[in-house]
Amino acid sequence: MCDKIYTMRYMGSKIKLLDFVIPIIESLCNDGDTIIDLMAGTHSVGYALKPNHRIICNDIQEYSRNIGVALIENNGVSLTKDEALQVYNSVEKDSKYNLFEKFYSDTYFSKEQCVDIDKIRHAADLQENEIRKALILTGLMYAMGYCQSSAGHFAQYMPKDNPRIQNLRKLSIKDSFVSWFSNAKVSNTPYENVVLAEDYSDLLSEDVAKEAKVVYLDPPYSEAQYSRFYHLLETMVKYDFPALKYKGLYREDRFQSNFCYKNRVGDEFEKVARLCKENGSSLVISYSDKGLIGIDKLTKILKCHYDSVDIHSKAYKHSMQGRGMTDSLHEIVISCH
Ligand SMILES: C[S@@+](CC[C@H](N)C(=O)[O-])C[C@H]1O[C@@H](n2cnc3c(N)ncnc32)[C@H](O)[C@@H]1O
């Protein structure tokens, strides 16, 4: 069984597929080798690899970097539920910390839920220890995911007449924040792990990338941009009072990944494979058989750079973002060396 800490429901999370993915990655390296998790999301893969490997993890989103500091860079710092409650009680309502109350009351959250989000966000800024701050922000992300009035992500909120909304509005941000810490005892590491928030191609062009024996790539496989589905987490972490757009109240400056465009995704995979090969790293890719590029086409691109390209496949049940579950998808892992 792989080590795991649940943070939130996240599109494409590998937390339920670790027993499939981790042995494939580990078969290409030895204990102590450095592994890059290039698009780490909730860091489920890096966390499972953490006991035996040095991890360099990366994702373009700042909320993801924050989870990486809490779970991957963290060398055994944890908070108890009592300490989390003390954190919550340590601050009073402050007029400078009113972003959520001002922008999002009665949308994704009730006014009361927004006030609690602002309060915990304020408490996080008062921490002197970066790892404690990251743990508090990760607990708050869990609470936001649990209490939101939406279909399980932040692309749009429920209309006021939705019959489920009354119950969701009653959920307590404070209680779910505190509850996260009962299952969040973070593991130690003997290694100096690194957490980054860059575009993947910048990272693969830096010297640090040459240290990796294996690069693990888990990119978006559909047109859904993560910056649209999780914009509220980005805003909570940055707390920068951004300009908002559209009914979903999205940040104007959100990142658009080329992996989410059918006419660009092939070039992106070509770039990843070329840079990893130049750096001397093996490459492991998670993808779906329903992705924007077909597995045959993808394999052809990878074979231009690597002598050995092996395909592993597993059927799995998949959440359709509030529209139930389907088991018609196959998770594909391609290993190249
Ligand atoms: C399928 S998710 C990764 C899920 C992750 N393995 C987990 O278990 O949570 C894809 C991630 O790619 C990131 N991403 C998309 N384009 C990127 C880019 N150009 N550079 C870095 N990260 C990117 C997204 O922010 C998202 O978190």
The ligand as an ORCA input file, in Angstrom:
! r2SCAN-3c Opt
* xyz 0 1
  C      -4.007     15.650    -14.181
  S      -3.508     16.985    -13.155
  C      -2.247     16.271    -12.161
  C      -2.849     15.410    -11.077
  C      -1.840     14.889    -10.058
  N      -1.013     13.835    -10.592
  C      -2.564     14.432     -8.820
  O      -2.534     13.226     -8.490
  O      -3.210     15.264     -8.181
  C      -2.668     18.017    -14.285
  C      -1.920     19.219    -13.688
  O      -1.160     19.841    -14.730
  C      -0.970     21.202    -14.384
  N      -0.489     21.877    -15.617
  C      -1.156     22.041    -16.791
  N      -0.363     22.649    -17.707
  C       0.837     22.862    -17.108
  C       2.071     23.442    -17.548
  N       2.207     23.931    -18.777
  N       3.117     23.485    -16.684
  C       2.983     23.009    -15.403
  N       1.821     22.462    -14.936
  C       0.762     22.376    -15.775
  C      -2.346     21.604    -13.877
  O      -2.266     22.749    -13.081
  C      -2.785     20.323    -13.112
  O      -2.572     20.451    -11.723
*
